Amino acid sequence: MERTKTKKSVPVIEEKPEPEIPGEEGLTTKQQIFVMEYLRNFNATRAAKAAEYS
């Protein structure tokens, strides 16, 4: 009796699209400053202070 080789199934990895960063046209100046500061240091408190939120 001859054994047949079984193929191992390879898991399919679905590639998720990168999140889109909205253009500047939809943000206020304050929001743009907040986003840029947050991306710089990943600290929401500092970003809010830099954007002059109360």
C-alpha positions in Angstrom: 0.0 0.0 0.0 1.5 3.3 -1.1 1.1 6.5 1.0 0.0 9.6 -0.8 1.7 12.9 0.1 -0.7 15.3 1.6 -0.3 19.0 1.0 -0.3 21.2 4.0 -2.7 24.0 3.7 -1.1 27.4 3.8 -3.2 30.0 5.7 -4.4 32.8 3.5 -3.3 36.2 4.8 -5.7 39.0 3.7 -3.9 42.2 3.1 -5.8 45.1 4.6 -5.5 48.5 2.9 -3.6 51.1 4.8 -5.8 53.7 6.5 -6.2 56.8 4.5 -5.2 60.1 6.0 -7.8 62.7 5.0 -6.7 65.7 3.0 -6.3 69.1 4.6 -9.5 70.4 3.1 -11.7 68.7 5.7 -9.9 69.9 8.8 -9.7 73.3 10.6 -6.3 74.8 11.3 -6.7 73.8 15.0 -7.4 70.2 14.0 -4.4 70.2 11.6 -2.1 71.4 14.3 -3.4 68.8 16.7 -2.9 66.0 14.2 0.6 67.0 13.3 1.6 67.4 16.9 0.0 64.0 17.8 1.9 62.3 15.0 5.1 63.9 16.2 5.0 62.7 19.8 1.9 60.4 20.2 0.8 62.4 23.2 -2.8 63.7 23.0 -2.4 66.1 25.9 0.6 67.8 24.4 -1.0 67.9 21.0 -4.1 69.5 22.5 -2.0 72.2 24.3 -0.1 72.9 21.1 -3.4 73.4 19.2 -4.6 75.6 22.0 -7.7 73.5 23.0 -9.0 74.4 26.4 
